[in-house]
Amino acid sequence: MSKGGLRLVLNRQTDLPEEFYVYDVGAKTLAQVQLRWRNGLAAGVAYLVPPAHIRHFSSSGLRKLAQRLYELDG
């Protein structure tokens, strides 16, 4: 994590869109990011909208990110 963006490490090869949101569960912040580079399971993203507490977002779709999410392999 830096002032300008994040380095993400994924647990498997996943396609990422050019722009997306990153939710920090611990800090309860949401940031809009842009993919800048990709190398295997690592990816670098730059902030388009820096992290802000989830309460500052009015979109119900974005606020749902604050709920616990789980992924199950089928």
Stockholm file with secondary structure:
# STOCKHOLM 1.0

chainA/1-74         MSKGGLRLVLNRQTDLPEEFYVYDVGAKTLAQVQLRWRNGLAAGVAYLVPPAHIRHFSSSGLRKLAQRLYELDG
#=GR chainA/1-74 SS CCSSEEEEECSSCCCCCSEEEEEETTTTEEEEEEEEEEETTEEEEEEEEEEEEGGGCCCHHHHGGGSCCCCCCC
#=GC SS_cons        CCSSEEEEECSSCCCCCSEEEEEETTTTEEEEEEEEEEETTEEEEEEEEEEEEGGGCCCHHHHGGGSCCCCCCC
//
